[in-house]
Amino acid sequence: MATFHRVWLLATAVLVAAASGCGAPTAAVSGTVTGKDGKPVTGVVAFIPQDGAKYREAAEARIVDGRYDLPAVSVGPKRIEVIVTRDGVGDPSLEVTPQPRDVDLKPGPQVIDVALPKSR
């Protein structure tokens, strides 16, 4: 009887391990965002699926001291949009005109740096 329990426990552990790996693949995305002057900016970066029906899978992160980090973004074609603010507070005189950039995210870690010009 003890052998049956060991086999059952082993089979259960294998099934649990296999099931925990199920799910949509993701990318861990990080990078820097700089203005036209090359200095780090503060604001928000968004990765928006190019398939509008999957908008719920959009991911965004705060840009702090020019750096952002998104640990889990769904893979596939995305449009990157950035809004730059002064100290995290919206200021139309400093907002950057959205300059969308298209990327195709693959599973795993990726570094995507963005350099943006000031508007006006």
Residue pairs with C-beta under 8 A, 6 or more apart in sequence:
24 74
24 75
25 74
25 75
25 107
26 72
26 73
26 74
26 75
26 107
27 72
27 73
27 74
27 75
27 105
27 106
27 107
27 108
27 109
27 110
28 70
28 71
28 72
28 73
28 108
28 109
28 110
29 47
29 59
29 69
29 70
29 73
29 105
29 109
29 110
29 111
29 112
30 67
30 68
30 69
30 70
30 109
30 110
30 111
30 112
31 67
31 68
31 111
31 112
31 113
31 114
32 40
32 66
32 67
32 68
32 113
32 114
33 40
33 41
33 43
33 45
33 63
33 66
33 67
33 68
33 82
33 84
33 113
33 114
33 115
33 116
34 40
34 41
34 66
34 113
34 114
34 115
34 116
35 41
35 84
35 96
35 115
35 116
35 117
35 118
36 115
36 116
36 117
36 118
38 115
39 66
40 65
40 66
40 67
41 63
41 66
41 82
41 84
41 96
41 116
42 62
42 63
42 64
42 65
42 66
42 84
42 85
42 86
42 87
42 88
43 62
43 63
43 82
43 83
43 84
43 85
43 88
43 96
44 60
44 61
44 62
44 63
44 82
44 83
44 85
45 60
45 61
45 63
45 68
45 80
45 81
45 82
45 114
46 58
46 59
46 60
46 80
46 81
46 82
47 58
47 59
47 60
47 70
47 73
47 78
47 79
47 80
47 103
47 105
48 55
48 58
48 78
48 79
48 80
48 81
49 55
49 57
49 58
49 74
49 76
49 77
49 78
49 79
50 76
50 77
50 78
50 79
50 102
51 76
51 77
54 74
57 74
59 70
59 72
59 73
59 74
60 70
61 68
61 69
61 70
62 68
62 88
63 82
63 84
73 105
74 105
75 105
75 106
75 107
76 104
76 105
77 102
77 103
77 104
77 105
78 102
78 103
78 104
78 105
79 100
79 101
79 102
80 100
80 101
80 102
80 103
80 112
80 114
81 98
81 100
82 96
82 98
82 99
82 114
82 116
83 90
83 95
83 96
83 98
84 94
84 95
84 96
84 116
85 91
85 94
85 95
86 94
94 118
95 119
96 116
96 117
96 118
96 119
97 117
97 119
99 116
99 117
101 114
103 112
